[in-house]
Amino acid sequence: MPGTCAECTDTGSGKAYTRDSEEDGLQPQEYCEARQGKCMRPDGTEQTACTDGMCNVDTCTAGCSSGTWISTESDCTANSGTWETYTWEPATWVTYNEVTTRSTCEAAGTGHFCSTCSKAGDYSTDESCLDAGGTITDLSGTYGTENECKWANAKCQYCSVPASSYGDCMNKGTCKDPSGSVKSDKNSQGACTGCDDCGACSDGGTSKSGCESPATWADNTWEPATVTNDADPIFVSFSDADEDTCRDKGDSYWVAKENWWTKKRAFIPGTAIPGPPMVDYTVDGTCATGKTCAGSCFEHLEGGEFSIRGIPGDLLYDNIMGGDSSYVSDEKFMTAVNAGATAAEASSGADSSYFEALKKWFIMVNSKVVDVNVSGASKQGITFEASGLIPLMYPSNLGTIKAKPCGVTGAAACPGTLKSTDQHLFIYKPVNLAGDNSLIDIDSGKVTVIGGSNSGEIDMSTTEDVKISGITNTGTVSISNSQGVIIGGLPNSGAITFTDTITSFVDVVNEEAGTVTINAGTYSTYNTVNKGTITLKSGAKVGGHIKCNTGTIAIEKGATGSITIGAGDCQGTVTNAGEVAITYESKTEYVVSQSLTFGGTGVTAAKLDTTSGKKAIAESIASALGVTSASVDIISITDASRRLASGHSRRLSSSVQIDYTVTVTDPVARDSAKTTMEAIATAPATNPEMDAIVEVVALEAGIEVAAITPTAEAPSVETVEPVDNNLDGAATAAKTSAVMAVVAGVAGAAIVIAAA
């Protein structure tokens, strides 16, 4: 089904934003009707104190005549009010069937409107106004474009103390001691008042607890900073140039915009449906009787189970292989990845025909097989019973994706000279959705998974290598048999089970809801953080270091090995019925910091400083530096300014500064990351690692890559020494370096495939 353009109308006060995805467990239309309507009093007026999130179809039953939101009849009576019965009027969900695309649905002047906040400040979203205690007013019909909306009522402001924005100013002030002298070391209200040294004793002492009679104690005073509107009208172009003019007045000047552009209509993607029947192929992927299947008859797929195999008459063989199986191997691909080749280098020269064929395979698999319905997730049952490299890029799955062996009894022959063990399923940023049949099932060949999320089920029973990095797991994962498992940068809130594997964990975070069960096999861990439950069963042999344990580690009888766990508050709960030697020690950490700035019209903190935006940027930085995404912390994303030679602070054209850190325990990883960061700072406009980060920033900002000008500061390194560090880091260094190389190489592989 195509997408739907919809609008939530007849909404209550401050509730005009139309959702386009599930919120609070409700679909957009349900949320509109049950959360965004009006709570009406008996006199026909709206109970405006009942704001979004507080008032809904379930809570709008009765209230107090005082007009304030009082939840109990006794409190109402105590405040001299009368208890009233309320009536809920649902908002109206309106659809526009003539609109078929997101851009036409959300067009300016039609699909957007201008909002303003009752509370003075600098706002860009409904949430920022409501969080500040303000109410939202809809200015629909007053301003028809985003620029007109944002600049109406904009003000050039300055702060009584050095500050960079309205919010920054409101958090600052001046601390004075009882004599009236400024305490420059007390730069916040909490540090100025209410503490033991926040004042002076008449006997000259500085401790309140030590100030004894007959001496008297006097507290410091805190004078909040004040915001003043500049009296000179400066806005002429209503653009970045006006912001520059305002900021050029001094270090503590900025432009405060009280209005923001809100999405009035939302585009809801269509429901996923199975693909139409194949024209010339039967359900098992072979050519139908009387049909000629070479060339172009893979335009449609059967709606049920569909197999892709490497034999004559099959989709893969007829349309791509042409009898030559050499290109389908991952050998040349992985050689290019391990050599650090660019897309241009990999797809030229002696291997150009290989990458051209790989590109064709990539396009067919991802446009014809994985995303059968481009507006939703695939519900196909897809089985790869071939061999060689199988790249799946950004697959959304509500069905099954399986990898089965070829060349065995009951299966198709393997293509050419390849064996079933040569199969390499390469999955980049999958979204495996929660559903009764949502399954990724790998029981043959190698598998690499980079990024994405799993809310469904993943079952990997292959004996070949398994490499997983950066995927967020809330579902169920089972890994067995493989003797080469590497798990890096994985946050887990679901259930993961390992059985009879040799596995290395690097930078894994097991959240409070997460469970990890380790059965027989050999397991090494480095920089793991456990907040949930880890269970070691009989036959499990473990070694390595757990950075911090605030959850539970249960070691059952028959488990062996030795591990170190962070000391102090990081010891957590450990029950040890097995033969595992445990030492509580911490490790030296290296924190490498850097600031990146991205200038260009349309690049704003509001677009990048989102949960998905920060995750994507962190992943791109991690790939560029050869570390796991769990090692990267986005400290802040702010609208940036830079110092001119004249000493003025001048705002770049819609520029954003991203401050981030990389935390590692391995000196080799530290030095490698620092070297790459220095190269980025030296030549940001031509550095290939920075180019990859710019691509992600451009995607999140919704602009062209060419419109962005990047700059970077030189990195700095901080060494954080533990009190009780006695560990030998040689094994950690070796294992970590190996994993980082895999992560960086595989992330680069996605670029090679897409651009080949």
C-alpha positions in Angstrom: 0.0 0.0 0.0 1.2 3.6 -0.7 1.9 6.0 2.1 -0.7 8.2 3.7 -0.6 11.9 4.2 -2.5 12.8 7.4 -3.1 15.6 9.8 -4.2 15.7 13.4 -6.8 18.5 13.7 -9.2 19.9 16.3 -6.4 19.5 18.8 -6.2 20.7 22.4 -4.0 23.6 23.5 -0.3 23.0 22.7 -0.9 19.7 20.9 -0.8 20.5 17.2 2.2 18.4 16.2 1.2 15.4 14.0 3.1 12.2 14.8 4.4 10.0 12.0 5.4 6.9 14.0 4.4 4.9 17.1 4.5 6.8 20.4 3.7 5.6 23.8 2.6 2.3 22.2 0.0 4.0 20.0 0.0 4.3 16.2 -0.2 7.9 14.9 -4.0 8.0 14.4 -4.6 6.4 17.9 -2.2 8.9 19.5 -4.0 11.8 17.7 -7.5 10.7 19.0 -6.5 9.6 22.5 -3.8 12.1 23.4 -4.2 15.3 21.4 -7.9 16.1 21.8 -9.5 18.6 24.2 -10.5 18.1 27.8 -13.7 20.1 28.2 -15.2 21.6 31.3 -19.0 21.8 32.0 -19.1 25.4 30.9 -17.8 24.5 27.4 -14.3 25.9 27.9 -11.1 23.8 27.6 -9.1 22.8 30.6 -5.9 24.3 29.2 -3.8 23.2 32.2 -4.3 19.7 30.8 -1.2 19.7 28.6 0.1 17.0 26.2 1.3 14.0 28.1 -0.7 14.9 31.3 -4.2 14.8 29.9 -5.7 12.2 27.6 -8.8 10.1 27.0 -8.1 8.1 30.2 -7.3 11.0 32.6 -9.8 13.6 31.4 -12.6 12.5 33.7 -13.0 15.2 36.4 -11.2 18.2 37.7 -11.2 21.4 39.7 -13.1 24.6 38.9 -10.0 26.6 39.9 -8.6 26.1 36.4 -5.4 24.5 37.6 -4.7 20.8 37.1 -5.6 19.4 40.6 -5.9 15.6 40.5 -8.0 14.9 43.7 -11.3 16.2 44.9 -10.0 16.8 48.4 -7.1 19.0 47.1 -9.7 20.9 45.0 -11.9 21.6 48.0 -9.0 22.6 50.1 -8.2 25.2 47.4 -11.7 26.6 47.5 -12.7 25.0 44.2 -15.6 22.9 43.0 -15.1 19.3 41.7 -16.4 19.1 38.1 -17.0 16.4 35.5 -14.9 16.7 32.3 -15.6 15.5 28.8 -13.0 14.3 26.3 -13.3 15.5 22.7 -11.0 13.5 20.5 -8.9 15.2 17.9 -9.8 14.5 14.3 -7.5 12.4 12.0 -7.7 13.8 8.4 -6.1 12.1 5.4 -5.3 13.6 2.0 -5.6 10.8 -0.5 -4.4 12.9 -3.4 -0.9 13.3 -1.9 1.5 10.4 -2.6 4.9 11.6 -1.5 6.5 12.8 1.7 7.7 16.1 0.2 4.3 17.1 -1.1 2.6 16.1 2.2 4.9 18.2 4.3 5.1 21.2 1.9 5.7 24.6 3.5 2.6 26.7 4.1 0.4 23.6 3.8 2.1 20.8 5.8 3.9 23.0 8.2 2.9 25.9 10.5 4.6 28.4 12.7 4.6 27.9 16.5 5.6 30.3 19.3 6.1 30.0 23.0 4.5 32.0 25.8 7.8 31.9 27.8 10.7 34.1 26.6 13.6 32.1 25.3 15.2 30.5 22.3 13.2 27.6 21.0 13.3 25.2 18.1 10.8 22.5 19.1 7.5 22.0 20.9 9.3 20.0 23.5 11.8 22.7 24.3 8.9 25.2 25.0 7.0 22.7 27.2 10.1 21.7 29.1 10.6 25.4 29.9 7.1 25.7 31.4 5.6 27.6 28.4 2.5 27.0 26.3 2.4 26.8 22.6 0.5 29.1 20.3 -0.2 28.1 16.7 0.5 31.0 14.2 -0.9 29.2 11.2 -1.7 31.6 8.3 0.6 34.3 9.6 3.8 33.1 8.2 4.0 30.9 5.0 7.6 29.9 5.0 10.1 28.5 7.5 12.4 31.6 7.2 9.5 34.0 7.8 8.4 32.0 10.8 11.7 31.7 12.5 12.8 35.3 12.1 9.5 36.9 13.2 10.0 38.2 16.7 13.6 37.2 16.6 15.8 39.4 18.9 19.5 40.2 19.2 20.2 39.7 22.9 23.2 39.8 25.3 23.9 38.5 28.7 25.2 40.4 31.8 28.0 37.8 32.1 29.9 35.9 29.3 27.4 33.5 27.7 26.8 32.0 24.2 23.0 31.6 24.2 19.8 32.4 26.1 19.8 29.0 27.9 23.5 29.4 28.7 22.9 32.9 30.2 20.0 31.6 32.3 22.3 29.0 34.0 24.9 31.6 34.9 25.3 34.4 37.3 27.7 36.1 39.8 28.6 34.7 43.2 29.5 37.3 45.9 30.9 36.7 49.4 29.3 38.5 52.4 31.7 41.4 51.9 30.4 41.8 48.3 33.5 40.6 46.6 33.1 38.4 43.5 33.9 34.7 44.0 35.2 33.8 40.6 35.7 30.1 41.5 32.0 29.8 42.3 30.5 29.8 38.8 27.1 28.2 39.5 24.4 28.7 42.1 25.0 25.2 43.5 28.7 26.0 44.0 27.9 29.4 45.5 25.2 28.7 48.1 24.1 25.8 50.3 27.5 24.2 50.8 29.9 24.1 53.8 32.3 26.7 52.4 29.6 28.9 50.7 30.2 31.9 52.9 32.4 33.3 55.7 32.6 33.2 59.5 33.1 36.4 61.4 36.3 34.9 63.0 37.8 34.6 59.6 37.0 30.9 59.0 35.6 29.5 55.7 33.8 26.4 57.0 30.2 26.7 58.2 30.4 23.5 60.2 33.5 24.9 62.0 32.0 28.4 62.7 31.2 28.2 66.4 29.5 30.8 68.7 30.1 33.5 69.5 31.3 33.8 65.9 28.5 34.2 63.3 28.2 32.7 59.8 27.1 34.7 56.7 26.1 33.1 53.4 27.3 34.0 49.9 24.7 35.5 47.6 24.0 34.5 44.0 22.9 37.1 41.5 21.4 35.4 38.4 22.6 36.7 35.1 20.1 38.8 33.1 19.2 38.8 29.4 18.8 42.2 27.6 17.4 42.8 24.2 19.7 45.0 22.1 18.0 48.3 21.3 19.5 48.7 17.8 17.4 47.1 15.0 19.8 45.0 12.9 17.7 42.5 11.1 17.7 43.2 7.3 18.2 40.0 5.4 16.6 37.6 8.0 19.4 35.2 7.4 22.8 34.0 8.7 24.2 37.4 7.8 22.0 39.0 10.5 23.1 36.5 13.0 26.7 37.4 12.2 25.9 41.1 12.7 24.4 40.4 16.1 27.3 38.2 17.2 29.8 40.8 16.0 28.6 43.2 18.7 30.4 41.1 21.4 31.2 37.7 22.8 27.9 37.5 24.8 25.6 38.4 21.9 23.3 35.9 20.1 20.1 35.8 18.2 17.1 34.3 20.0 14.3 33.0 17.9 11.0 32.4 19.7 9.2 30.8 16.8 9.8 27.5 15.2 8.5 25.5 12.2 6.3 22.6 13.1 5.2 19.6 11.0 1.4 20.0 10.5 1.0 17.0 8.3 2.8 13.7 8.5 3.6 11.1 5.9 2.9 7.6 7.2 4.7 4.8 5.2 2.5 2.2 3.6 2.0 -1.4 4.9 4.5 -4.0 3.6 3.0 -6.6 1.3 4.5 -9.6 -0.4 5.9 -9.2 -3.9 3.8 -10.2 -7.0 4.4 -13.6 -8.6 7.4 -14.2 -10.7 6.8 -13.9 -14.5 9.0 -16.7 -15.6 10.3 -18.4 -12.4 8.7 -21.0 -10.2 8.7 -20.6 -6.4 12.0 -22.5 -6.0 13.8 -20.0 -8.3 14.1 -22.3 -11.3 12.8 -21.5 -14.8 9.2 -22.3 -15.5 8.3 -24.7 -18.3 8.5 -23.1 -21.7 10.1 -19.9 -20.4 13.5 -18.4 -21.3 14.9 -17.0 -18.1 18.2 -15.3 -19.1 18.4 -11.6 -19.2 15.6 -9.7 -17.5 12.9 -11.9 -16.0 13.8 -11.2 -12.4 11.5 -8.2 -12.2 9.0 -9.9 -9.9 9.3 -12.2 -7.0 7.0 -14.9 -5.7 5.1 -13.9 -2.5 6.1 -16.9 -0.5 9.4 -18.7 0.1 12.0 -17.9 -2.6 15.4 -19.5 -3.1 18.4 -18.0 -4.8 20.8 -20.7 -5.9 23.8 -20.9 -8.3 22.7 -23.5 -10.8 21.6 -23.3 -14.5 18.0 -22.1 -14.8 18.3 -20.2 -11.5 17.9 -16.5 -11.0 21.5 -15.9 -9.8 23.1 -18.2 -12.4 21.2 -17.0 -15.5 21.2 -13.3 -14.9 24.6 -12.7 -13.3 27.0 -15.6 -13.2 26.8 -16.7 -16.8 28.7 -19.8 -15.9 31.6 -17.9 -14.4 31.7 -18.3 -10.6 35.0 -16.6 -9.9 33.6 -13.1 -9.3 31.0 -14.2 -6.8 33.7 -15.3 -4.3 34.5 -12.8 -1.5 38.3 -13.2 -2.1 38.9 -10.1 -4.3 36.4 -8.1 -2.3 38.1 -8.8 1.1 41.5 -8.3 -0.5 40.4 -4.8 -1.5 38.9 -4.1 2.0 42.0 -5.3 3.9 44.2 -3.2 1.6 42.2 -0.1 2.5 41.3 0.5 -1.2 38.9 3.3 -2.1 35.8 2.5 -4.2 37.6 4.0 -7.3 40.7 1.9 -6.7 38.8 -1.3 -6.1 36.6 -1.0 -9.2 39.4 -0.2 -11.6 42.3 -2.0 -13.1 42.5 -5.8 -13.4 39.5 -6.4 -11.2 37.1 -4.0 -12.9 34.9 -6.7 -14.4 34.7 -8.4 -10.9 33.4 -5.3 -9.3 31.0 -4.4 -12.1 29.5 -7.9 -11.8 29.4 -7.5 -8.0 27.6 -4.2 -8.4 24.9 -5.9 -10.6 24.5 -8.6 -7.9 24.3 -6.0 -5.2 21.6 -4.0 -7.0 19.6 -7.1 -7.8 19.7 -8.6 -4.3 18.9 -5.3 -2.5 16.3 -3.8 -4.9 14.6 -7.0 -6.1 14.9 -9.4 -3.1 15.5 -7.7 0.3 13.2 -4.7 0.0 10.4 -6.2 -2.0 8.2 -3.3 -1.0 10.3 -0.1 -0.8 7.9 1.6 1.5 8.1 -1.1 4.2 9.8 -4.2 5.4 10.1 -7.4 3.3 7.8 -10.2 4.4 9.4 -12.6 1.9 10.9 -15.9 2.9 14.3 -15.6 1.2 16.8 -18.5 1.2 20.3 -18.1 -0.1 21.4 -21.6 -1.2 24.4 -20.5 -3.2 27.9 -19.5 -2.2 30.3 -16.6 -2.4 29.7 -13.0 -1.3 26.0 -12.0 -0.7 25.7 -8.3 0.2 22.5 -7.2 1.9 22.5 -3.4 2.5 20.0 -1.8 4.9 17.5 -4.8 4.8 14.2 -4.3 6.7 12.9 -7.7 7.6 9.5 -9.0 8.8 9.9 -12.4 7.1 12.8 -14.8 7.0 16.4 -14.4 5.7 18.2 -17.7 5.6 21.6 -19.0 4.5 21.7 -22.7 3.7 24.6 -24.9 2.4 24.8 -25.8 -1.2 26.4 -29.0 -2.5 25.0 -31.2 0.3 22.3 -34.0 0.1 19.0 -32.5 -1.0 20.4 -29.1 -1.9 21.5 -27.4 -5.1 25.0 -27.8 -6.4 27.5 -25.1 -5.5 28.3 -22.7 -8.3 31.5 -23.3 -10.2 34.4 -24.4 -8.0 33.0 -22.8 -4.8 32.1 -24.7 -1.7 29.3 -24.1 0.8 32.0 -22.8 3.3 32.8 -20.0 0.8 29.4 -18.4 1.3 29.8 -14.9 3.0 26.5 -13.2 4.0 27.4 -9.6 4.5 24.6 -7.6 6.2 25.0 -3.9 6.6 22.7 -2.0 9.0 19.8 -4.5 9.1 16.5 -3.7 10.8 15.1 -7.0 11.9 11.7 -6.1 13.2 9.7 -7.8 16.0 7.2 -10.2 14.5 6.0 -13.8 14.7 8.1 -14.8 11.6 10.9 -12.2 11.8 14.0 -14.4 11.6 17.6 -14.2 10.3 18.8 -17.8 10.2 22.4 -18.6 9.2 23.5 -22.3 9.3 26.1 -22.1 6.6 29.1 -20.0 5.6 30.6 -16.8 7.0 28.5 -13.9 8.3 29.3 -10.3 9.0 26.7 -7.9 10.5 27.5 -4.2 10.9 25.2 -1.8 12.7 21.4 -1.8 12.6 19.1 -3.3 15.1 17.4 -6.5 16.0 14.0 -6.8 17.7 13.2 -10.2 16.3 15.2 -13.4 16.2 18.7 -14.2 14.9 20.0 -17.8 14.9 23.5 -18.4 13.7 24.6 -22.1 13.8 27.3 -21.9 11.1 30.7 -23.4 11.8 32.4 -20.5 9.9 33.5 -17.1 11.2 30.9 -14.7 12.7 31.7 -11.0 13.0 29.1 -8.7 14.6 29.7 -5.0 15.4 27.4 -2.1 16.5 24.0 -3.8 16.2 21.6 -2.8 18.9 19.8 -5.9 20.2 16.5 -6.0 22.0 15.5 -9.3 20.6 16.8 -12.9 20.8 20.2 -14.0 19.4 21.6 -17.5 19.5 25.1 -18.3 18.2 26.5 -21.8 18.2 29.3 -23.9 16.6 31.5 -21.1 15.1 35.1 -21.2 16.2 35.7 -17.6 15.2 33.1 -15.3 16.7 33.9 -11.6 17.3 31.4 -9.3 19.0 32.2 -5.6 19.1 30.4 -2.5 20.3 27.1 -4.2 20.9 24.5 -2.8 23.3 22.2 -5.6 24.5 18.8 -5.3 26.2 17.6 -8.6 24.9 18.7 -12.3 25.3 21.9 -13.7 23.8 23.0 -17.3 24.1 26.4 -18.8 23.0 27.0 -22.5 22.7 30.2 -24.4 21.8 31.9 -21.3 20.2 35.2 -19.5 20.5 34.2 -15.9 21.0 35.9 -12.6 21.7 33.8 -9.7 23.2 35.1 -6.1 22.8 33.3 -3.0 24.2 30.0 -4.9 24.7 27.4 -3.3 27.1 24.9 -5.7 28.6 22.1 -3.3 29.8 19.9 -3.8 32.8 17.3 -5.8 30.9 19.9 -7.8 29.0 20.7 -11.5 29.6 23.8 -13.3 28.3 24.0 -17.1 28.7 27.4 -18.7 27.9 27.4 -22.5 27.5 30.3 -24.7 26.6 33.1 -23.1 24.6 36.0 -20.6 25.0 35.2 -16.9 25.7 37.5 -13.9 26.0 36.2 -10.5 27.1 37.7 -7.0 26.9 36.2 -3.8 28.3 32.8 -5.4 28.8 30.2 -3.5 30.9 27.5 -5.6 32.6 24.4 -4.0 34.1 22.2 -7.0 33.6 22.7 -10.8 34.0 25.5 -12.9 32.7 25.4 -16.7 33.3 28.4 -19.0 32.8 27.3 -22.6 32.4 29.2 -25.8 32.8 31.8 -26.3 30.1 32.4 -22.6 29.6 36.1 -21.4 29.8 36.4 -17.7 30.2 39.2 -15.1 30.4 39.8 -11.4 30.1 38.6 -8.2 31.7 35.1 -6.9 32.6 35.4 -3.1 32.9 32.5 -2.7 35.2 29.8 -4.9 36.7 26.8 -3.3 38.4 24.6 -6.3 37.6 24.9 -10.0 38.3 27.4 -12.6 37.1 26.4 -16.2 38.0 29.1 -18.8 37.5 27.8 -22.3 37.7 29.6 -25.5 38.5 31.8 -26.7 35.7 32.8 -23.3 34.4 36.5 -22.6 34.4 39.1 -19.8 33.6 40.1 -16.5 35.1 38.7 -12.9 34.7 39.4 -9.5 36.2 36.5 -7.2 37.2 36.7 -3.5 37.9 37.2 -2.6 41.5 35.1 -0.5 43.9 31.6 0.2 42.7 32.2 -1.9 39.6 32.4 -5.2 41.5 28.7 -5.9 41.4 27.2 -9.2 42.4 29.2 -12.4 41.6 28.2 -15.9 42.6 31.0 -18.4 41.8 30.1 -22.1 42.1 32.7 -23.0 39.4 36.4 -22.9 39.1 36.9 -19.3 37.8 39.6 -17.2 39.4 38.3 -13.7 39.9 40.5 -10.6 40.6 39.0 -7.1 41.2 41.3 -4.7 39.4 40.8 -1.6 37.1 42.7 -0.7 33.9 44.3 2.5 32.5 42.0 4.3 30.1 43.0 6.7 27.3 40.5 9.4 26.4 41.2 11.1 23.0 39.1 14.3 22.4 38.5 16.3 19.3 36.1 19.0 18.0 34.7 18.9 14.5 32.9 21.8 12.8 30.6 21.4 9.8 29.7 24.7 8.0 27.0 25.1 5.4 23.5 26.4 4.9 21.1 24.0 6.4 23.5 22.4 8.9 22.0 23.0 12.4 22.3 21.3 15.8 18.5 20.7 15.8 18.8 18.4 12.8 21.9 16.5 14.1 21.4 16.4 17.9 18.8 13.6 17.9 19.1 10.0 19.1 19.4 8.6 15.6 21.6 11.4 14.4 24.1 11.0 17.3 24.2 7.2 16.7 24.9 7.6 13.0 27.6 10.2 13.6 29.2 8.1 16.3 29.2 5.1 14.0 30.8 7.1 11.2 33.5 8.4 13.5 34.1 4.9 14.9 34.5 3.5 11.4 36.9 6.3 10.4 39.1 5.7 13.5 39.0 1.9 13.5 37.3 1.6 16.9 33.9 0.2 18.0 31.0 2.7 18.2 30.8 1.9 21.9 34.2 3.6 22.3 32.9 6.9 20.9 31.0 9.4 23.0 29.3 12.4 21.4 29.8 15.0 24.1 27.8 17.8 22.5 26.4 19.0 19.2 26.0 22.8 19.2 25.5 25.6 16.8 29.0 26.9 16.4 30.9 30.2 16.2 34.5 30.9 15.6 36.9 33.7 16.5 37.9 36.1 13.8 41.3 37.8 13.7 39.7 41.0 14.9 38.7 39.3 18.2 35.0 39.2 17.4 32.9 36.0 17.6 31.4 35.4 14.2 28.9 32.7 13.5 29.6 30.5 10.5 26.8 30.1 8.0 24.7 27.5 9.8 27.7 25.7 11.3 27.6 23.0 13.9 30.4 21.9 16.3 30.5 18.3 17.3 32.7 17.5 20.4 33.5 13.8 20.9 35.8 11.5 22.8 37.2 8.1 22.1 38.0 5.9 25.1 40.2 2.9 24.8 42.4 0.8 27.1 44.9 -0.2 24.4 47.9 2.1 23.7 48.0 0.8 20.1 44.4 1.8 19.6 45.0 5.1 21.3 47.9 6.0 19.0 46.1 4.8 15.9 43.0 6.9 16.7 45.1 9.9 17.5 47.1 9.7 14.3 43.9 9.5 12.2 42.4 12.5 14.1 45.5 14.5 13.5 45.3 13.8 9.8 41.7 14.9 9.8 42.7 18.2 11.6 45.5 18.8 9.1 43.5 18.4 5.9 39.8 18.1 6.7 38.7 19.0 3.2 40.6 16.2 1.5 40.9 13.6 4.2 39.0 10.4 3.2 38.0 9.6 6.8 36.5 13.0 7.2 34.7 12.6 3.9 32.9 9.6 5.3 31.8 11.6 8.4 30.7 14.5 6.2 28.5 12.1 4.2 26.6 11.1 7.3 26.3 14.7 8.5 24.9 15.7 5.1 22.4 12.8 5.2 21.2 13.8 8.7 21.0 17.5 7.8 19.2 16.7 4.5 21.6 18.6 2.3 24.2 17.8 -0.4 27.7 16.8 0.7 29.2 19.5 -1.5 27.4 22.2 0.6 29.4 21.3 3.7 32.8 22.7 4.7 34.5 20.7 7.5 37.2 21.9 9.9 38.7 20.1 12.9 40.8 20.9 15.9 43.9 18.9 16.9 43.1 16.0 19.2 44.1 15.9 22.9 44.8 12.8 25.0 44.1 12.2 28.7 45.3 9.2 30.6 43.1 8.0 33.4 45.1 5.9 35.8 43.2 3.6 38.2 44.4 3.3 41.7 44.8 -0.4 41.6 46.0 -1.1 38.0 48.3 -4.2 37.9 47.1 -5.8 34.7 49.1 -7.1 31.8 47.5 -5.5 28.8 49.5 -7.4 26.1 46.7 -9.9 25.3 44.1 -7.2 25.4 46.1 -5.0 23.0 46.5 -7.8 20.5 42.9 -8.9 20.5 41.5 -5.4 20.5 43.6 -4.3 17.6 42.5 -7.3 15.6 38.8 -6.5 16.2 39.3 -2.8 15.4 40.8 -3.8 12.1 37.8 -5.9 11.3 35.3 -3.2 12.2 37.1 -0.5 10.1 37.5 -2.9 7.2 34.0 -4.1 7.1 32.5 -0.6 7.4 34.7 0.5 4.5 33.4 -2.6 2.6 30.0 -1.1 2.5 31.3 1.9 0.6 33.2 -0.3 -1.8 30.1 -2.3 -2.6 27.8 0.7 -3.0 30.1 2.7 -5.2 31.7 -0.1 -7.2 
